[in-house]
Amino acid sequence: MRRFKIFICLLACLVPCMAEDYNLVKDVVYGKGGDIELKMDYLTPKVKSQKPLPAIVYIHYGGWKGDENSRSVGIAPLALLVNRGYFCATISYRYAPKYTYPAQIEDCKCAVRFLRAKAKEFNIDPDNIGAMGSSAGGHLSALLGATGDVKELEGTGGFEGFSSKVQAVAAFCGVFDAAALFLEHKSIRGTLIDFIGCDLESGKEKYQKASPVYYLTKNAPPFLVAHGDKDRVVPIRQSELLVGKLKELGIPYVYYPLKKGEHGSGGEWKIFWDGRITGEFFDKYLKK
């Protein structure tokens, strides 16, 4: 994950001039995971919009682990989007290994429901919410997109009367078929066991139910997918499996296999640093 920290530092260098162009509100409680308060930080344009804004939820990387400071890595990439006319939120969730799947996706769904519940207060367009993340965050963003109708993953964090569906997903270098990754990539098995709570042999069904490709239907939202072809943490085959399923189902997608790209850094990842590609994707599907 060190490469991702370098990536965020480089990204942050691009946005200091935007520091005065958005409002940042921190430590907003969006629900509860068991007895844990779940929090988000959100960004809004400095000048209030006269019409409701589409929203983007950023889910941070880190092997489904983290602490209270982890969600702050989302501020830099979101700063590049808020000035395109978005309400942007970066969230924390319950972390492995103390909390195993599906706690993480339950919390992410709670965050989406919270934003819909607060749509009028926050000046959000509740019909246009996107999810964005890389690595573990890419997995959870894709899972949000794939499980909009899966009630068993909603959890009881709050705002149960609202939908957790998202209308667009940007998922970078994520885990999309956990069972395939466990079989094909030994070095990540310990991380998967901490996240899912068991190995593949004793919990094949849990691995399937933690995999976005397992849930995808033709009703899933459009996807933006990117993955480095030199990624040694999560091999590019994971994104190839996702894209194959999207194509099979006829779901709109954009796919960037990044030459010489490692796990979120190096090679052609630089084309994402200015937020243009991500911004254009969300503009197309969230600003109807």
ABEGO torsion letter per residue (X at the ends): XAAAAAAAAAAAAAAAAAAAABBBBBGBBAEBBEABBBBBBBBBBABBBABBBBBBBBBBBGGGBEBAAAAAAAAAAAAAAAAAGBBBBBBBBBBOAABBOAAAAAAAAAAAAAAAAAAAAAGBBAABBBBBBBEAAAAAAAAAAAAAABAAAAEAAEGAABBABBABBBBBGBBABAAAAAAABAAAAAAAAAAAGBBAAAAAAAAAAABAAAABBAABBBBBBBBBAABAABBAAAAAAAAAAAAAAGBBBBBBBBBGBBBGBEEAAAAAAAGAAAAAAAAAAABX
